[in-house]
């Protein structure tokens, strides 16, 4: 079991005959950031409940750093080095972020000793560092009840880290957050992943793309598939269980999506600004109905793939009007990230690929003139 922080073998959890977890096998390396996704009812919460000892399995084995967890209680498992953050922030609202973190650092003190006793120099340094890491240094000494929902989420993650767990279990950390708060939580988890093993359960596929290195998909209590976010999103089984139906967008519309996505991925990453603009513009392009546009955003987000070959797709974008539209949408998307950062120009990788796109589209000169005029405006 060397190098594995978590190993689960043939796990089954039954509730009155219903198998919430069904013969599930799973393992995770030390130092890994793993994202677990799946539709409602896939068994994600029960999965975490078993790891933390809240629920005991009907069958199977669970090992943490080579040690079986089955004999231990929930409290004992926490002391072994597994920390869990629930979806709803659990912070002391009347205390400041600094006091919340100090309380979390004092794992073996009573609450009264933690609140009224002296904080060691080492603990003060730890708390100061955590406040910087979670981005709350400037709000360290105001009551936590005055923090935004996203700030409370980051505070609770900091409180979890303050307990020095070897494995962090984080349950839907961006539920109810704004796009900006979501991005900050993602940046925090990526920073923590440099020194911690982290498992994240999440529904927000845009957020999953921001942080995912390896993704496990659960379905009906079992592992459906595992791999990179690109591999998982392109797996027909995942598309079927997530969407519950055949794609509602046509093959032709899919090719438009992939051309534009390939431009956004040209520099090796897809920024939230690029993704948001892509999903918004394409959903409006593919449907005039507001309710259907919302559904399309969710569906399109499943298909945003990295490193998609576009030559064949380009050949099927036939009419001059549609080719001009593809060129304009692609430029708008790759400009979105630079505009958000205050830059006056797109980066060199996306600029190069965009020029290749223009060459492939073979637009007539009057279309290029119109496009240039629109861009400059």
N, C-alpha and C positions, 0 to 999 in steps of 0.2 A: 504493500500500500504506500510505498515511498512516493512522495510528491503529490499525493492526493489528499486534499483537505477534507473532502466529503465523498463518501461512497455509499450508494444505496442499492440494495440487491433484492429483486423480486418483491417489491413492496406492494402490499394490498391493505386497504382500509375499507371495512364494510360497516355501514350503518343500517341495521335492520334489513340486511340483504342487498342494499344498494352499495355498489363499489365506487366510492369517491376516488380511490386510487386503485388501479388494477394492474398488478404485476409490473410495476414500474422499476426500471433499472436506470441509474444515473450516477455520474461521477464528475468531480470538479477539481481542478488542479489548485495547488497553493498559489496565491498571487493572481488568481484569475478574476476577471469581471465577467459574470455570466448573466444574461437576461433570459428570463422565463416568460413566455407569452402563451396565450391560448384564449379561446372564446369563453364566455361565461359558462360555468359548470365544468370546466376542464379539469378541476382538481388542484388549482394553484395554491389556494389558501390552505387546504388540507395538507398539501405537500409541505408548506412551511410549518404548519402545526405539528407535523410528525418530527421534523428536524429539531424543533425547539422543545419537544416533549409535552406539548399541550395535548396532543392526541397520540395514543399508542396504537401501533399498527396491528392489524389482524394477522398478517403474515409478513415475512421478510426481515431484512437486517439493515441497520443504519450505522455507519461508522464515521466518526469525526477524528481526523488525525490518527487513524488506525484503531481507535477505541470505540467499542459498541456503545451507543447511546441508550439502548433500550432499558438498562437497569436504572437509569437516572431520572430524577424528577425535573420539572421545568426549571426550577431555581438552580438545581445542580448543573444542568446543561448550560445555563447562562454563566455560571462560575467557571465552567470548563473553557469558555471563550467564544460562545455564540451569542451575538447581540441581534435583536430584532427591532426594526422600526415599523410600526403599523401605519395604515393609510392616513388615519386622522392624527394630527400632531398631538403628542402627549407631553406637554411642557407645563411648568408651574407658572401660570399666567401672572400671578402677583409678584413673582420674583423677576429680577433682571436676567438678561441672557448670561451675564457673568456669573450670577448666583446659580442659575440653572446648571451651567457647566461645572462650577465648583462642586455642586452637589453630586453631579455625575462622576467627577473624578474621585470622590471619596467613597469608593465602592464598599469599604469595610467599616464605615462609620455609621452611627445612627443618624437619623435626620436632624435631631437637635444638635449633636456634635458637629455635623456638617454646617449647620446654619450659624451656630454661635461659637464654634471652636476656631482656632487659628488655622489659617490656610498656609501650608508649607510653601517655601520659595519655589520648589519644583512644580507644585500644583499651580501656582500663580503663573509660572512660565508656560505651562501646558495650556492653561485657560487663555492666556494672551495669544498664543499661537493658534489655538482653535478659533478664536474670535476673528482673527485675520483670515484663516482658511475658509470659514463659512461666510465671510463678508459682513460681519456685524460689529466690527470694532467701533464704528461711530454710534452704534445704538446699544453698546454694551451695558449701559447703566440706566436704561429706561425699563419700565415694566414690560414683560413679554406680551401682555395683552394688547399693547399698542403696536406690535409688529404686524406686518401683512401676513396673509396665509402662507405665501412662499417663504418669507423670512422665518416663520415658525417651523416650516418643514426643514429648512436648513439648520435651524437651531437644534431640532430634535436629532438630525443626523450628526451634528456636532456632539450632542450629549451621548449618543451611541458610541462615537469614536473615543470620547473621553474615558469610557470604561475599558478601553484597550482590548476589544474582542479580536480574535483571530479571523472570525468570519462574520461579516455584516449581512443581515437579511433585510432588504428594504422593500416594503410593500407599497406599490403604486405611489411613488413620491411626488408625482406632478399632477395628481387628480385635483381639478379645480383651479389650477394655476394659470396665470396669463402666459403668453408666449415668452415674454422677457424673463419672468420668474422661472419658467420651465428650462430655459437655456442656462440660467444660473445654477439650478439644481444639477443639470447635466454636467456642467463644468466642474462643479464640486465633486460629483461622483467620479469623474475621470481623474481628478487630482488625487482623490483618496485611493483610487485603484493602483496608484504607483506604489503604495505601501500596505495595502490591505487586500484580502480576498472578499469579494462582494458578489452577492446574488440579488438581482433586482427583478421583481415581478411588476409588469407594466402592461397597460392596454394601449397607451398612446403610441402608435407606430412611428409618428414623426420623432418623438423623444427616443424611442428605441434605436432609430437610425443614428441619432446623435451620439449615443454612448456604446452601442453594441459592438462587441468583439466576437463573441460566440453566442448564438441564440438557441435555446431549447424550446420546442413547441409542444405543449401538452394538449391532449384531446381525449376526452372520456377517461381520464385518469391514467393515461399512459403517454409515453414519449412518442410523438408522431414523427418528428424529425429533428435534426440538429445541424448546425452549420453557421456560416457567415450570414449576415442579414440579407445579402444578395442571393445566396443559395436558398435560404428559407423563403424569401418573398417570391422566388421563381418556381417553388415547388407546387405543382398542381393540387396536391393534397391540402396544403396550407391555404391556398386560395379558396378551395371549396369549403373548408370548415370555417374560415373567417367570414367569407361572404355569404355562405349558405346557399349559393346559387351559381349558375354560370355567369361570367362577366357580362355586365349590361352595356359596356362600351364595345364598339365594333373593332375588328382587326385593324381597320384603317385608322381609327382614332387612337388605338394602341401604338401604332407606328409614329403618329404625330407626337404622342407623349414620349416615346423613347428617343426620338431625335432631339427634342428639347431637353430631356433629362441628360442625354449624353453631353450636351453643351455645358450644363450646370456642373457635371461631374469632371469636366476637363482638367481642373486643377487638383483632382484627387479627393475632393470633399464637396458635400452638398450643404450649403449654409441654410439656416432656417428662413432667411429672407428670400432666397432663391426658391426654396420649396413652397413657401406660402404663396408667392406670386404665381408659380407654376400651377399649383392646385386651383387657385382662384380663377386664373384666366382660362384654364382648360375646362373647368367645370361649367363656366359661363358659355364657353364656345360650344360645348357638347349638349347643353340643355338651356332652355329659356325659363324653366320652372324652378323657382327658388328652393322648394323642398327637395326636388331631384338634384339640384346643384350640391346641397349638403351631403346627400348620399354619394354623389359622384366624388366629392373630395375624399371621403373615406375610402372609396374603392380605388381611386387613382393612387392614393398613398401606398397601397399594397404593391403597386406595379412599378414604383420608381426604382429602377435597377441601375447598378453601377456597371460601367464598361460595356455598354450594349453596342454591338456593331450596328451601324446605321446605314451602310451603303445600300442594302436591300430595301430598307424602309424608305430611303430617299428616292429610289427608283419608282416607288409606288405613289409618291406625291406628284401627281401628274399635271394638274392645271397650273398655269402661271399665277393665278390668284392665290391658290393654296400654298404654292411655294413661297410667294411673297409673305403670306401670313406666317408660315413656319419661321422664316428668317426674322421677321419682326418679333414674334413671341420669344424666340431664342435669345435675341439681343436684350429684350426687356428682362428676361430671367437672369442672365449673367451680369446685367448691370445692377440688379437689385442688391446684391451683396456689397458691391463697391459703393453704391449710394448710401447704404446704411452706415458704412464705416467712414463716410465723408471723402472717399477717393473720387478723383475726377475721371478715372479710366478703369476699364476692366483689367484683370491681371493677364500676364503674358501667355499663360497656358490656354485660358479661355479665348483670348484674342486670336491665338494661332488656330484653334479648332473652329472658331467662328468663321475665320477667313476660308478655311477648308470647306466649311458648310456652304458658304456663298458660292465658292467655285463649283461644288457639286450640284447646287441648285440651278446653276446656269440661268440666272435671271436675266431678262432683257434689260437693256440700258435704262429705259424709262422707269422700270420697276425699281432698279437700284437707285435712281435719282429720287423717287418718291420715298424709298426707305431711308436714304440719307437725310432727306429733308425732315422726315418724321423724327428720326433719332436726334438730330441737332436741335429740334424744337423742344 
